[in-house]
């Protein structure tokens, strides 16, 4: 064990370490994901599968509209988000946001102009399914682990991108999605492309509620 550790350290010192940023999906890919998820939602009959589709709708569409990092998504609270679906998001104070107290607010439009994404639709669909299961507390995105972790949603995240790559020309065939994309940072890095085309008018917005508590 000690030999392998020393060998790897020596190898890294001799050859260095290549650090690549996660691939950032352009807005056309986000639209492709949205359309594919909509088709899947309409063709799926079981509540379990519809929930998985809605979770990815929230992860991709709400994620690109709210500027959330992947690790912040599991902090979204179900009860507060369900109560409000209106104007503001309450987000946890993070390392880069030293607001007083444990909460701050983030506005999210239910539909964006320019890009025409509809985060409100996916939030409502997911909440409706969760409520039909009898759950009203906990986290919005919650599967098995407590607290929930991004890794639980990673396979679905990659699968929908691979579907877009296989069925459209929106993603290059040379891109190795599971190596070059990442559930924690890819959507965050795509924000510039979204911001270039997106505006918010006098439209009814939604909000999420976040907590620092684990």
RODO-2510 file (C-alpha; in nm, 4 decimals, decimal comma):
residues 214
     n   res          X          Y          Z
     1     x     0,0000     0,0000     0,0000
     2     x     0,2769     0,2430     0,0992
     3     x     0,4684     0,1601    -0,2186
     4     x     0,1668     0,2338    -0,4398
     5     x     0,1086     0,5659    -0,2626
     6     x     0,4711     0,6750    -0,3044
     7     x     0,4742     0,5562    -0,6655
     8     x     0,1645     0,7620    -0,7516
     9     x     0,3034     1,0703    -0,5775
    10     x     0,6287     1,0364    -0,7713
    11     x     0,4413     0,9884    -1,0969
    12     x     0,2380     1,3011    -1,0341
    13     x     0,5491     1,5067    -0,9539
    14     x     0,7262     1,3915    -1,2686
    15     x     0,4380     1,4298    -1,5125
    16     x     0,2162     1,6872    -1,3433
    17     x    -0,1618     1,6814    -1,3273
    18     x    -0,3948     1,7818    -1,6083
    19     x    -0,7029     1,9621    -1,4798
    20     x    -0,9885     2,0103    -1,7269
    21     x    -1,3053     2,2036    -1,6628
    22     x    -1,6327     2,0182    -1,7025
    23     x    -1,7985     2,0450    -2,0428
    24     x    -2,0571     2,3240    -2,0556
    25     x    -2,3704     2,2280    -2,2531
    26     x    -2,4839     2,5124    -2,4842
    27     x    -2,8416     2,6373    -2,4624
    28     x    -2,9435     2,4294    -2,7654
    29     x    -2,8533     2,1152    -2,5698
    30     x    -3,0603     2,2332    -2,2728
    31     x    -3,3550     2,2780    -2,5105
    32     x    -3,2917     1,9300    -2,6469
    33     x    -3,2928     1,7874    -2,2955
    34     x    -3,6149     1,9742    -2,2147
    35     x    -3,7865     1,8396    -2,5283
    36     x    -3,6659     1,4836    -2,4656
    37     x    -3,7830     1,4935    -2,1049
    38     x    -4,1220     1,6285    -2,2149
    39     x    -4,1632     1,3370    -2,4565
    40     x    -4,0562     1,0936    -2,1864
    41     x    -4,2990     1,2503    -1,9382
    42     x    -4,5896     1,2135    -2,1805
    43     x    -4,5058     0,8531    -2,2699
    44     x    -4,4344     0,7305    -1,9179
    45     x    -4,7229     0,5857    -1,7190
    46     x    -4,5760     0,4796    -1,3846
    47     x    -4,5442     0,7288    -1,1033
    48     x    -4,1910     0,6105    -1,0237
    49     x    -4,0638     0,6801    -1,3746
    50     x    -4,2487     1,0106    -1,4008
    51     x    -4,0806     1,1177    -1,0791
    52     x    -3,7364     1,0398    -1,2228
    53     x    -3,8209     1,2397    -1,5360
    54     x    -3,9404     1,5337    -1,3270
    55     x    -3,6259     1,5186    -1,1124
    56     x    -3,4113     1,5576    -1,4234
    57     x    -3,6394     1,8363    -1,5467
    58     x    -3,5762     2,0168    -1,2210
    59     x    -3,2043     1,9422    -1,2249
    60     x    -3,1481     2,0672    -1,5797
    61     x    -3,4079     2,3411    -1,6335
    62     x    -3,4302     2,4841    -1,2828
    63     x    -3,0558     2,4393    -1,2509
    64     x    -2,9742     2,6486    -1,5570
    65     x    -3,2263     2,9170    -1,4545
    66     x    -3,1264     2,9382    -1,0884
    67     x    -2,7465     2,9205    -1,1259
    68     x    -2,7217     2,6463    -0,8658
    69     x    -2,4135     2,4319    -0,8185
    70     x    -2,4723     2,0594    -0,8209
    71     x    -2,3982     2,0229    -0,4509
    72     x    -2,6585     2,2889    -0,3681
    73     x    -2,9498     2,1037    -0,5273
    74     x    -2,9895     1,8468    -0,2469
    75     x    -3,0403     2,1397    -0,0059
    76     x    -3,3714     2,2419    -0,1653
    77     x    -3,6530     2,1976     0,0872
    78     x    -3,9831     2,0465    -0,0194
    79     x    -4,2259     2,2181     0,2185
    80     x    -4,1116     2,5760     0,1665
    81     x    -4,0880     2,5341    -0,2100
    82     x    -4,4341     2,3782    -0,2267
    83     x    -4,5842     2,6595    -0,0186
    84     x    -4,4527     2,9288    -0,2361
    85     x    -4,4202     2,8523    -0,6070
    86     x    -4,4303     3,2302    -0,6386
    87     x    -4,1595     3,4917    -0,6198
    88     x    -3,8406     3,4110    -0,4350
    89     x    -3,6017     3,1294    -0,3601
    90     x    -3,4443     3,0949    -0,0201
    91     x    -3,0919     2,9648    -0,0551
    92     x    -2,8414     2,8585     0,2081
    93     x    -2,5493     3,0827     0,2872
    94     x    -2,2506     2,9319     0,1105
    95     x    -1,8777     2,9960     0,1076
    96     x    -1,9121     3,2602    -0,1618
    97     x    -2,2218     3,4271    -0,0176
    98     x    -2,1520     3,5630     0,3282
    99     x    -2,4968     3,7039     0,3953
   100     x    -2,6001     3,7402     0,7581
   101     x    -2,8062     3,4483     0,8805
   102     x    -2,8496     3,1087     0,7195
   103     x    -3,0847     3,2193     0,4386
   104     x    -3,0858     3,4441     0,1378
   105     x    -3,3306     3,4840    -0,1499
   106     x    -3,3004     3,4172    -0,5212
   107     x    -3,5663     3,5109    -0,7784
   108     x    -3,6490     3,2540    -1,0451
   109     x    -3,8950     3,3122    -1,3279
   110     x    -4,1502     3,0407    -1,3989
   111     x    -4,0749     3,0925    -1,7694
   112     x    -3,7893     3,2795    -1,9364
   113     x    -3,8136     3,4966    -2,2435
   114     x    -3,5563     3,4485    -2,5140
   115     x    -3,4758     3,0918    -2,4117
   116     x    -3,8399     3,0024    -2,3294
   117     x    -3,7462     2,7555    -2,0586
   118     x    -4,0143     2,6654    -1,8035
   119     x    -3,8609     2,5746    -1,4673
   120     x    -4,1980     2,6260    -1,2966
   121     x    -4,3542     2,3416    -1,4931
   122     x    -4,0975     2,0873    -1,3765
   123     x    -4,1054     2,2047    -1,0148
   124     x    -4,4842     2,1710    -1,0011
   125     x    -4,4799     1,8276    -1,1636
   126     x    -4,2258     1,6957    -0,9157
   127     x    -4,4030     1,8425    -0,6132
   128     x    -4,7382     1,7007    -0,7259
   129     x    -4,5881     1,3510    -0,7487
   130     x    -4,4150     1,3776    -0,4107
   131     x    -4,7354     1,4967    -0,2454
   132     x    -4,9290     1,2101    -0,4052
   133     x    -4,6830     0,9750    -0,2306
   134     x    -4,7780     1,1316     0,1016
   135     x    -4,4535     1,3178     0,1685
   136     x    -4,4676     1,6855     0,2633
   137     x    -4,1350     1,7365     0,4442
   138     x    -3,7687     1,6772     0,3755
   139     x    -3,5788     1,7670     0,0619
   140     x    -3,7274     1,8250    -0,2808
   141     x    -3,4768     1,5940    -0,4500
   142     x    -3,4644     1,2952    -0,2187
   143     x    -3,4123     0,9295    -0,3071
   144     x    -3,2344     0,6946    -0,0661
   145     x    -2,9541     0,8732     0,1157
   146     x    -3,0200     1,1089     0,4074
   147     x    -2,9240     1,3787     0,3424
   148     x    -2,9547     1,3304    -0,0359
   149     x    -2,6379     1,3431    -0,2464
   150     x    -2,5773     1,4463    -0,6113
   151     x    -2,4307     1,1034    -0,6865
   152     x    -2,7819     0,9520    -0,6567
   153     x    -2,8910     1,1491    -0,9647
   154     x    -2,5696     1,1186    -1,1647
   155     x    -2,6648     0,8195    -1,3804
   156     x    -2,9928     0,9795    -1,4924
   157     x    -2,8029     1,3046    -1,5600
   158     x    -2,5566     1,1293    -1,7907
   159     x    -2,8211     0,9072    -1,9489
   160     x    -3,0328     1,1954    -2,0797
   161     x    -2,7232     1,3676    -2,2228
   162     x    -2,6173     1,0436    -2,3906
   163     x    -2,9680     1,0134    -2,5349
   164     x    -2,9379     1,3621    -2,6852
   165     x    -2,5964     1,2720    -2,8259
   166     x    -2,7275     0,9499    -2,9823
   167     x    -3,0502     1,0883    -3,1317
   168     x    -2,9549     1,4407    -3,2417
   169     x    -2,6570     1,6332    -3,3780
   170     x    -2,6504     1,8693    -3,0782
   171     x    -2,3582     1,6972    -2,9042
   172     x    -2,0448     1,5908    -3,0892
   173     x    -1,9860     1,2180    -3,1178
   174     x    -1,6305     1,2743    -2,9998
   175     x    -1,7425     1,3989    -2,6585
   176     x    -1,7159     1,1311    -2,3888
   177     x    -1,9997     1,2521    -2,1695
   178     x    -1,9289     1,0510    -1,8567
   179     x    -1,5682     1,1717    -1,8577
   180     x    -1,6030     1,5313    -1,9769
   181     x    -1,9350     1,6364    -1,8235
   182     x    -2,0063     1,6583    -1,4530
   183     x    -2,3223     1,6811    -1,2468
   184     x    -2,1650     1,9366    -1,0111
   185     x    -2,0347     2,1965    -1,2564
   186     x    -2,1468     2,1423    -1,6179
   187     x    -2,4744     2,3346    -1,5833
   188     x    -2,3072     2,6066    -1,3795
   189     x    -2,0558     2,6577    -1,6611
   190     x    -2,3394     2,6787    -1,9156
   191     x    -2,4845     2,9912    -1,7551
   192     x    -2,3094     3,2354    -1,9881
   193     x    -2,4774     3,0909    -2,2954
   194     x    -2,8149     3,0967    -2,1203
   195     x    -2,7673     3,4568    -2,0035
   196     x    -2,6912     3,5787    -2,3574
   197     x    -3,0372     3,4804    -2,4781
   198     x    -3,2561     3,4906    -2,1689
   199     x    -3,4623     3,7800    -2,0328
   200     x    -3,7399     3,7879    -1,7752
   201     x    -4,0521     3,9953    -1,8335
   202     x    -4,3609     4,0533    -1,6247
   203     x    -4,4174     3,6840    -1,5743
   204     x    -4,5287     3,4987    -1,2665
   205     x    -4,2130     3,3543    -1,1050
   206     x    -4,1590     3,0605    -0,8703
   207     x    -3,9295     3,0096    -0,5742
   208     x    -3,7444     2,7302    -0,4028
   209     x    -3,6605     2,7098    -0,0343
   210     x    -3,3162     2,6044     0,0811
   211     x    -3,1703     2,5207     0,4182
   212     x    -2,8181     2,4879     0,5532
   213     x    -2,9297     2,2065     0,7825
   214     x    -2,8128     1,8635     0,6748
***
